[in-house]
């Protein structure tokens, strides 16, 4: 298909029989045609799915499923009888989460697994809307959206009174000598979900950043940082607590070889 005015030909082609050369050329042309046809079919399928309001199962089984159509006035909708009202952890869901699950939680007929018909998240994010599911998660529990995702000024632009008020309202008041200490505590708070268990963990948590960008997983007041406990970061503590079997990220952690002069050595020993 490329013009060759000079008429050059490879030496190998001159030594082949005409039938063999023709067969090879036809084989290449058929392969190129099949590749173009497959690409056109895939493009046509995607265009059809988009215009027909149909989605292919995000789990990869290939089943085609029609998306539901949301009501034009969500405020007037009510959840149908028998709708799920608790998330996977058994916690009661709010009205928005119940309506979202009733409308967008789809189950594939091919593989019997669920997914979100709006954002294609697989499995379905039970207990959260698409916006809540996409929002940054709590640094501790890793489940609920963090306070930072709700907007508001960060520590760099927030006033001292704003930061002190927020910390006091959450029960995290401490004596901060320098502004940078106050900013770290404020950022630590904004990275949490504000739940009772997470706030209780923050009251004892270290507020120093590690070189990896995550918060120190140790206890406040230690002379040296414990290290990173975020799973997959490679900080050396990618495991669960040896006592309660909960992820170390959920609350401040200590090492069994804690020095005897630690401020809370007696409690740690117990």
N, C-alpha and C positions, 0 to 999 in steps of 0.2 A: 504493500500500500504506500510505501515511501518512494517518491520519484527517484530514479537513478539514471540520469541522462547519459552518463558515461558507459552504462551497460556493464558495470562490474558484477561479477558473480564469484561466490566462494568456490574454492577448488574442490571441496567435498561434494558440492552439488553437481559438478561436472562429471564426477566418477560414479554417480548413482544412476540406476536405471530410471527411466521416465516414470514408470508405474510406482516405484518406491518413493520418488520425490513428490509425485502427485498425492499419494496416500498420506504422507507426512504433512503436506500443506493443508489438505482437507481436515486432517485431525486437529491441527492448530486452529483452523478457522471455526470448527465445530466447538472447540473448547472456549474460544473467545466469545462466540455467540451464546453459549450456555451461561457464561459468567455475566454477560450483559442482560440476558433474560432474567436471571436470578435477582440481579440488582434492581431491575425494573419491577419485578414482582414484589420484592420487599418494599420498595418505595410506594407502589400502588396499595399494598396492604396497610402501610402506616397511614396513608392518606385516607383510606376507607375507614380505618379505626377512628381517626380524628373526626371525620365528618358524620359518621354513623353513631357517635357516642358509644363506641365499643372499646373495651380494653382487653389486652391479652394478659393472661394470668401472670402477675409479677414473680410468682414462684418458679416460672419457667416451664410449666407443663404444656403450654401452648393452647390451652382452652380459651375461647373467646367469650367474654361476658359483657352484657349491656350495662352501662352505668345507670344508676338511678338519677332522677331529676329532682333537685331540691325545690321546695315550695318557694314561691316568689316572696312570701311574707313569713320568714322564719319565726317571728314573735307569736304568730297565731297557731303554730303547729304544736301538737301534743304527741307524746310518745305512745305507740300502740300498746295494747294489753300484752303483758308478758315480756316487755322490753327489758334488757339488761340494765340494772341500776347499781351494780357493784363492779369494781374493776377486778383485775386478776388477783390482787392482794386482798380482796374482800372489803375494800373501803367503799363507802357510799359515793356515788358520782353525782355531780351537780346537774342541773337541768340541761345546760348546753352540752355536756358530755353525753348524757343519755340520748338527747335528740340526735347528736352527731353519730353515735353508734347505731341508732335505729335507721338512719338514712344511708350512711356510707360504709358500714361494716358489711363486706361481701364475703361469701364463701364460694370457692371454686368448686364446680361440680366434678372437675377432673381429678384434682388432688386432695379435695376436702379441707384445704387450708384457707384461713381467712386473710384478708388484706383490706386496705382502705381504698375505696373507689374514687376518692377525691385526689389524694396525693400519692397513691400507689404504694404506700408503706406496707411492707410484708414482714412479719404478721401485722394485723391491725393494732393500732395504738389505743387499746382499751383504757378508758379513763381520762383521755385527753383529746382535744380537738386537734386539727392539723396544725394550727398556729402554735398551740401549746406543745405539741410534739416536736416541732421544729425549733422551738425556743431553747436557748442555752439551759442546760440542766444543772442542778445543785452540785457543788463540788464535793459534798459529803454523801448524800444518799444516791445521787446520780439518777434520780427518777423524776422528781417534781421540777418545774421550771424555776430558775433562780430569780432572785429579786432584780438582778442586773438586766434581765430581759424585759422588765416592765418599764424601762426608761428611767429618767432621773439623771442628775448630774453625777459624774464619776468623782473619785477622790481628788483628782487633779484640779477640778473646777468647783468642787463643793466648798462651802464656807465651813469654818471650824464649828460654828454653832449648829449647822445642819448635820455634820457628822456626829457631834456629841449627842444631839437629840435622838438621832437614829440608833446609836449604840445604847443609849439609856433606855429607849423604848423597848429594845430587844433584850434588856438585862445584861448587856455586855460592857458596862461601864468599867473602865480601868484608868489607872493614872498614867497618862501619856505625857512624857516629858517633851518630846519633839513632835512636830507636825507629821513627819514621815511615819512615826509609830502610829499616830492617829489615822493616817491615810491607809496604812496596811490593815488595821483593824476594820476600817470602814469598807475597804475592798473585800476583805474576808467575809464580812456580813452580806454584801451585795452578791457574792458568789454562792450564797446559800439560798435555800427555798424559804426560810423563815419558819419552818415547822418547829414544833416543840422539841422533838428529839435532836434535830440538827442544831438548834440554838443552844441546847444543853451541851452538846459536844463542842460548840464554838467557845463556850466560856472557859474551857480548859485547853483550847487548841493554840498552837504556835502560830504567829502571824508573820513569819519570815518566808520570803520567796527563795526558791532554790534555783540554781543555774538552769535547770530544765524548764523553768517557767511555772511549775506547780508549787503549791504551798507545802511547807514542811509538815510531815505527818506526825510530828512529836507533840509534846506537852509544852505549854507556855512556861517560861522561866528556866528552861534548860540552857546550860552554857553552850552546848553544841547541838546542831540539828540532827534529828534522827535520820532524815533522808526522805526520798519520795516513796509514797505508797500507792500511787496511781497505777492501776493495772496496765501492763504493757509499756510503761515508760522506761523500765530497765533500771529502776533505782535500787533493786536488790530486795525489795519487800513486797513483791507481787504475789501475795498469799493472803490467807485468812487468819484471823486471830486463833491461837492455839487453844484458847479457853472457850470463847463463845461461838467460834466458827463463823463470825461475821466478817465481811471484808474490812481490812485495816483502814480503808479510806473513810469509813463511816464515822470514826471517832478518833481522838488522839491516841497514839500508840506509844508503847515503851518497850525497850529491849530488856530481856531477862538480866543482862549484865549491867543494870543501871547502877551508877556509883552510889556508895552509901551516903555521900554528902548531898544527894539530890534533895531539893526542898520538900518533896513528898515521898521520900524513900519508905517511910513506914506504911503509907497507904499502898504503894506499889508492891511492897513485899506481901501485904495481905491479899 
